């Protein structure tokens, strides 16, 4: 289980939507707004209703998630020495939110909607390194029965 709390280094913001008669557009990221953060790759995932992805964490990678659909996002600070160590936070509806998750913050999300949901990620590390020849930067907890990072079913 986890307790409610803020997690240092995690940022959350709503999509900035620009609407007209055709629909809407949102800038997902702009280099001039990212500071020192540099995108290394991009991917899109589609998650079926009720499905959970995670929990897991990265030792070096920062994730830059963009949620489209009704997702519950679970976060736990697993950085020893952090003022938020082992604090948790749940964002019940992450639809159209952009969330950065730094290394050492355990994260998972569940599609809590009734239709497929889309998540785009723009991480600052390549999955499995250059040419996919390196160790994957993940510590996975979903199959660990002793994990303190539990998502209520």
C-alpha positions in Angstrom: 0.0 0.0 0.0 1.0 3.6 -0.2 0.1 6.9 1.4 -1.0 10.0 -0.3 1.8 12.6 -0.9 3.5 14.8 -3.4 6.5 13.3 -5.2 9.5 15.6 -6.0 10.5 15.8 -9.6 7.1 14.6 -11.0 5.4 17.2 -13.1 1.9 17.2 -14.3 0.2 19.6 -16.7 -2.9 19.5 -18.9 -2.7 19.4 -22.7 -2.9 23.0 -24.0 -5.7 22.6 -26.6 -6.1 24.9 -29.6 -9.6 24.4 -31.0 -11.4 25.5 -34.1 -14.1 24.2 -36.3 -12.0 21.2 -37.4 -11.3 19.9 -33.9 -8.3 20.5 -31.7 -4.5 20.4 -31.7 -2.1 20.2 -28.8 1.7 20.7 -28.7 3.0 17.7 -26.7 6.4 19.1 -26.2 8.6 22.0 -27.4 12.3 22.0 -27.1 12.2 25.6 -25.8 10.1 24.5 -22.9 12.0 21.3 -21.9 15.0 22.9 -20.3 17.9 20.3 -20.2 15.5 17.4 -21.0 16.2 15.7 -24.4 13.9 13.2 -26.0 15.7 10.1 -27.2 12.8 8.2 -28.8 9.0 8.2 -29.0 6.4 5.4 -28.8 2.7 5.0 -28.6 0.8 2.2 -26.8 -2.8 1.2 -26.8 -4.2 -0.2 -23.6 -7.5 -2.2 -23.4 -10.1 -1.3 -20.7 -9.2 -2.6 -17.2 -5.6 -3.4 -18.1 -2.7 -2.3 -15.9 0.8 -1.6 -17.2 3.5 -1.7 -14.5 4.4 -1.1 -11.8 8.1 -0.5 -12.7 10.8 2.0 -12.3 13.9 3.2 -14.2 17.4 3.8 -12.8 18.4 6.4 -15.3 15.4 7.1 -17.6 12.8 9.8 -17.3 9.5 9.2 -18.9 7.4 11.9 -20.5 3.9 10.5 -20.8 1.0 11.9 -22.7 -2.4 10.3 -21.9 -5.4 10.1 -24.2 -8.2 8.3 -22.5 -9.3 7.6 -19.0 -6.3 6.3 -17.1 -5.6 6.0 -13.4 -1.9 6.8 -12.9 -0.1 5.4 -9.8 3.2 6.9 -8.6 5.5 6.0 -5.7 8.8 7.7 -4.7 11.4 4.9 -4.3 14.4 7.2 -4.0 16.2 6.6 -0.7 17.0 10.0 0.8 14.2 11.8 -1.1 11.8 13.8 1.2 9.0 11.9 -0.5 10.5 8.4 -0.1 7.8 5.8 -0.3 5.1 8.4 -0.6 2.5 7.6 -3.2 0.1 9.5 -5.4 -2.8 8.5 -7.6 -4.1 10.6 -10.4 -7.6 9.2 -10.9 -8.2 10.6 -14.4 -5.0 11.3 -16.4 -6.9 12.0 -19.6 -5.1 14.7 -21.6 -2.4 15.1 -19.0 1.4 15.3 -19.7 3.3 13.7 -16.8 7.1 13.5 -16.4 8.3 10.6 -14.2 12.0 10.8 -13.1 14.3 7.9 -12.4 13.5 6.1 -9.1 9.8 6.9 -9.2 7.8 3.7 -9.5 4.9 4.1 -11.9 1.9 2.2 -13.3 -1.3 3.0 -15.1 -4.6 1.4 -15.6 -7.1 2.0 -18.3 -10.1 2.9 -16.1 -12.3 3.8 -19.1 -14.6 1.7 -21.3 -12.7 2.0 -24.5 -9.1 1.6 -25.6 -6.8 4.4 -24.4 -3.6 5.8 -25.9 -0.4 6.7 -24.1 2.5 8.4 -25.9 5.9 8.4 -24.3 8.9 10.5 -25.2 11.6 9.1 -22.8 15.2 10.5 -22.6 16.8 7.1 -23.0 16.7 4.5 -25.9 14.9 1.3 -24.9 17.7 -1.3 -24.6 20.3 1.3 -25.6 21.8 2.0 -29.0 20.9 -0.7 -31.5 18.9 -2.5 -28.7 22.2 -4.1 -27.5 22.2 -2.9 -23.9 20.5 -3.9 -20.7 16.9 -2.6 -20.4 16.7 0.1 -17.7 13.7 -1.3 -15.8 13.0 -2.8 -12.4 9.7 -4.6 -12.6 7.3 -5.2 -9.7 4.1 -6.6 -11.2 5.0 -10.2 -10.5 6.6 -9.7 -7.1 4.2 -10.8 -4.3 6.3 -8.9 -1.7 6.2 -5.6 -3.6 5.1 -2.6 -1.6 3.8 -1.1 -4.9 0.3 -2.5 -5.0 -2.6 -1.4 -7.3 -6.0 -2.2 -5.8 -8.0 -4.4 -8.1 
